[in-house]
Amino acid sequence: MSFTIDTGAIAAKIVSPWQRARLFLDKSGMNNSVYVDGSYWANNPGWHSEDSQWKADRIASILARNSVDFSTCVEVGCGAGQILTRLAQQMPDKIFSGYDISPDAAKLWPASPPPSVYYHCVDFTTSNVNYDLLLLIDVFEHVEDYLGFLRKLARRARWFVFHIPLDMHISGLVRDRQLHARQQVGHLHYFSRATALATLEHAGFHVVADEFTDLSQQTKGGRRALTVLANLVRYGIQRISTDLAAKLLGGYSLLVVARAEQSPMATITGL
């Protein structure tokens, strides 16, 4: 009697975390996602990690100014994971978790993160762990069903911080810059301050505070001459009204602190 060992079947059962993420995306119909097929990685090899310290500082500041008290924090769509490591350095008594569906992003996670930081290469909406604070930093403009996505998150935490690019401005409309945002960084939806806040309220959030951020003006490295010139004009208009500068020239995002209109579901302890 002879036996045949199906080595292919055995190999198929041995999968890496990145392969598990791909299998999940295949089953969920997201297998063509640019965050999985290498397209986003090719256009953005650093996954914007160079801006992480700046973003972490802005987040920490708005949390302090609005007396947001929390013990556990999750960042959904954490990308390279550097925002969480920077926050953990500033708040060593908190627990931080990062979720991202992208195997490419997971390759950039620190090999030895701070002991209070944990990463998960899986879709957060399939988990059952809730947190005190949820960060969504430059994320929901990438999601096809962004309202459905936001509603799923609305009962997963008590507090929320959003950072939302404001791609809808007169200069961008004249130059079709929304197409650049779609092709280069994967933005599928475009917001002004008014429509961003209306979206959050429509999805079940109560906005506590919001403020403009101006990354292109605050971080000087690697800026094109045209961007430097535009920043001079932005600064002049901003002295009159930041809202007007955002509507005319763009170059701003919106940082928002919010609470859910409904109480979060019972928390299941986890990291």
Summary of the structure (lengths in Angstrom):
residues: 271
radius of gyration: 20.1
end to end distance: 50.9
largest distance: 88.0
contacts: 814
relative contact order: 0.14
helix: 44%
strand: 17%
